[in-house]
């Protein structure tokens, strides 16, 4: 998202009006891309907002938001939901490892996972009776 935002402003020869940083360790020096491995990001990553135990009943989506895994009597749909949750967790894990990876490998692996996730979501929608 950060890269696309920068591209948007650069293409239009505009100046970014906001330069958000996270400083979660109080040292007065923030970072634009906090990670668990850096000083800024480790504290923020150590807790989640929401009800205790909510993480175990949900999975992180590609955007980082919690998505409850729907209950269903349809065993095929339940399997698909589980597979989607697994893909979402793989995306989240890959994003956590981003700073320690070669950028080309990261983008290639992310693209593969996101395509798999989109296909799995399409399969779920088709099974649920929605558009495929």
C-alpha positions in Angstrom: 0.0 0.0 0.0 2.8 2.4 0.9 4.5 1.8 -2.5 1.3 2.3 -4.4 0.5 5.5 -2.5 4.0 6.8 -3.3 3.5 5.9 -6.9 0.2 7.7 -7.0 1.7 11.0 -5.7 4.8 10.7 -7.9 2.8 10.2 -11.1 0.8 13.3 -10.4 3.9 15.3 -9.2 2.2 15.9 -5.8 3.7 16.1 -2.3 2.6 13.7 0.3 0.8 15.6 3.1 1.2 13.0 5.7 4.3 11.0 6.8 3.0 8.6 9.4 5.5 6.9 11.7 5.2 4.5 14.6 7.3 5.0 17.7 6.1 2.4 20.1 9.2 2.3 22.3 9.2 6.0 23.2 12.7 6.8 22.0 11.5 9.7 19.8 12.5 8.0 16.6 9.7 6.4 14.6 9.7 4.1 11.5 7.4 3.9 8.5 7.6 0.1 8.4 7.6 -1.3 11.9 8.4 -5.0 12.4 8.7 -7.4 15.2 12.5 -7.5 14.6 13.0 -3.7 14.9 12.8 -1.5 18.0 9.6 0.1 16.6 7.0 -2.5 16.1 7.9 -5.1 18.7 5.8 -3.6 21.4 2.8 -3.1 19.0 3.1 -6.6 17.8 3.0 -8.0 21.3 -0.7 -7.4 21.9 -4.0 -7.4 20.0 -7.0 -5.3 20.4 -10.2 -7.1 21.1 -11.6 -9.8 23.4 -9.1 -12.2 25.1 -8.9 -15.4 23.1 -10.4 -13.8 20.0 -7.3 -14.7 18.0 -7.9 -18.4 18.5 -11.4 -18.1 17.2 -10.3 -16.0 14.2 -7.5 -15.7 11.8 -5.7 -12.7 10.5 -6.7 -11.6 7.0 -4.4 -10.3 4.4 -5.0 -6.8 5.8 -4.4 -7.8 9.3 -8.0 -7.6 10.5 -9.5 -10.5 12.3 -12.0 -12.6 10.3 -14.1 -15.1 12.3 -14.2 -18.5 10.8 -17.9 -19.2 10.0 -19.6 -22.2 11.5 -21.2 -24.4 8.9 -22.7 -27.9 8.7 -21.4 -28.2 5.1 -18.1 -30.2 5.5 -16.8 -29.1 2.1 -17.4 -25.4 3.0 -15.8 -26.0 6.5 -12.7 -27.4 4.8 -12.6 -24.4 2.4 -12.9 -21.9 5.3 -10.0 -23.7 7.0 -7.9 -23.6 3.8 -8.6 -19.9 3.4 -7.6 -19.3 7.0 -4.4 -21.1 6.5 -3.6 -19.0 3.4 -4.4 -15.8 5.3 -2.0 -16.9 8.1 0.7 -17.6 5.5 0.3 -14.1 4.1 0.5 -12.6 7.6 3.6 -14.6 8.4 5.2 -13.7 5.1 4.5 -10.0 5.8 6.2 -10.4 9.2 9.3 -11.7 7.5 9.3 -9.1 4.8 12.3 -7.1 6.1 14.5 -10.1 6.3 13.8 -11.3 2.7 15.0 -10.4 -0.7 12.4 -8.0 -2.2 12.0 -10.0 -5.4 11.4 -13.2 -3.5 9.0 -11.5 -1.1 6.9 -10.1 -3.9 6.9 -13.4 -5.8 5.8 -15.4 -2.8 3.2 -12.8 -1.8 1.8 -12.7 -5.3 1.5 -16.5 -5.3 -0.3 -16.5 -1.9 -2.6 -13.7 -2.8 -3.6 -15.4 -6.1 -4.2 -18.7 -4.2 -6.3 -16.7 -1.6 -8.4 -15.1 -4.3 -9.0 -18.4 -6.0 -10.0 -20.0 -2.6 -12.4 -17.1 -1.9 -14.0 -17.6 -5.3 -14.4 -21.3 -4.6 -16.0 -20.4 -1.2 -18.4 -17.9 -2.9 -19.4 -20.4 -5.5 -20.1 -23.0 -2.8 -22.1 -20.5 -0.7 -24.2 -19.9 -3.8 -22.8 -16.5 -4.6 -21.0 -15.3 -7.7 -17.9 -17.2 -8.7 
